[in-house]
Amino acid sequence: MKQALRVCSVLIAAAVTPAFADSLRCGSSLIKEGDTAGYVMEKCGEPGSKQTFSEPVYARRENGTSYEIGTTTKDVWRYRRSSGQFPAVLTFEKGVLRKLEFEK
């Protein structure tokens, strides 16, 4: 009975442990969505390239049509990684990492 309880406890702990499917390791630090640009720069250093672009922001009317209400600025940083690993592409909005993906 105690054995079964231990097994259940381990399975439950594994199920509630957060999984970082899209995360980037810089040294001993794990970079994930929600981190600030300053934190990423501190842990990973200067990216290989940086791009800044604006894109429109839309709202939807009650009748279902949409209209532009302004623009938002996004910063895209690319980090080259070690041989055999895909480059990391980080997208920041207002200084916060919103999207982390790997080029293929």
C-alpha positions as CSV (number, residue, x, y, z in Angstrom):
1,M,0.0,0.0,0.0
2,K,2.8,2.4,0.9
3,Q,4.6,1.5,-2.4
4,A,1.4,2.4,-4.4
5,L,1.1,5.7,-2.5
6,R,4.7,6.6,-3.3
7,V,4.2,5.8,-7.0
8,C,1.0,8.0,-7.0
9,S,2.9,10.8,-5.3
10,V,5.7,10.7,-7.9
11,L,3.2,10.7,-10.8
12,I,1.3,13.6,-9.4
13,A,4.5,15.6,-8.8
14,A,5.6,14.9,-12.4
15,A,2.2,16.0,-13.7
16,V,2.2,19.4,-12.0
17,T,5.9,20.2,-12.7
18,P,5.8,23.0,-15.4
19,A,7.2,22.0,-18.8
20,F,9.1,24.6,-20.7
21,A,8.6,23.3,-24.3
22,D,9.8,26.6,-25.7
23,S,12.7,27.6,-23.6
24,L,16.3,28.6,-24.3
25,R,19.2,27.8,-22.1
26,C,21.9,30.4,-21.7
27,G,24.6,29.1,-19.5
28,S,22.9,27.9,-16.4
29,S,19.8,30.1,-16.9
30,L,16.6,29.1,-18.6
31,I,15.0,31.8,-20.8
32,K,11.2,31.6,-21.3
33,E,8.3,33.6,-22.4
34,G,7.5,36.4,-19.9
35,D,11.1,37.3,-19.2
36,T,12.3,40.8,-19.8
37,A,14.7,42.0,-22.5
38,G,17.1,43.1,-19.9
39,Y,17.1,39.7,-18.2
40,V,17.7,37.9,-21.5
41,M,20.5,40.3,-22.5
42,E,22.1,39.8,-19.1
43,K,21.9,36.0,-19.3
44,C,22.5,35.4,-23.1
45,G,24.5,38.5,-24.1
46,E,24.1,40.5,-27.3
47,P,22.1,38.7,-30.0
48,G,23.5,38.0,-33.4
49,S,20.9,40.2,-35.0
50,K,18.1,42.6,-33.9
51,Q,15.2,43.8,-35.9
52,T,12.4,46.2,-34.9
53,F,9.1,46.5,-36.8
54,S,5.6,47.8,-36.3
55,E,2.3,46.1,-37.0
56,P,-1.3,47.2,-36.7
57,V,-3.5,46.4,-33.8
58,Y,-7.2,45.7,-34.6
59,A,-10.4,45.8,-32.6
60,R,-13.7,44.2,-33.5
61,R,-17.0,46.0,-33.6
62,E,-20.2,44.5,-32.3
63,N,-21.3,43.7,-35.8
64,G,-18.2,41.6,-36.4
65,T,-16.2,44.0,-38.6
66,S,-12.7,45.0,-37.5
67,Y,-10.8,48.3,-37.6
68,E,-7.3,49.5,-36.8
69,I,-6.9,51.2,-33.4
70,G,-3.1,51.7,-33.5
71,T,0.2,50.0,-33.9
72,T,2.5,48.0,-31.7
73,T,6.3,47.7,-32.0
74,K,8.0,44.3,-31.8
75,D,11.7,43.5,-31.4
76,V,13.0,40.3,-32.9
77,W,16.4,39.0,-31.7
78,R,18.2,36.0,-33.2
79,Y,20.7,34.0,-31.3
80,R,23.0,31.5,-33.1
81,R,23.6,28.4,-31.0
82,S,26.1,25.7,-31.0
83,S,26.6,23.4,-34.0
84,G,23.7,21.1,-34.6
85,Q,21.2,23.3,-32.8
86,F,18.6,25.5,-34.6
87,P,18.9,29.3,-34.1
88,A,16.7,30.8,-31.4
89,V,14.3,33.6,-32.5
90,L,12.9,35.8,-29.6
91,T,10.1,38.3,-30.1
92,F,9.7,41.1,-27.5
93,E,6.7,43.4,-27.1
94,K,7.1,46.3,-24.7
95,G,10.3,44.8,-23.4
96,V,8.8,41.4,-22.5
97,L,9.5,38.1,-24.3
98,R,6.2,37.1,-26.0
99,K,7.4,34.4,-28.4
100,L,10.3,32.0,-28.4
101,E,10.8,29.7,-31.3
102,F,13.6,27.9,-33.2
103,E,14.3,28.3,-36.9
104,K,14.5,25.1,-38.8
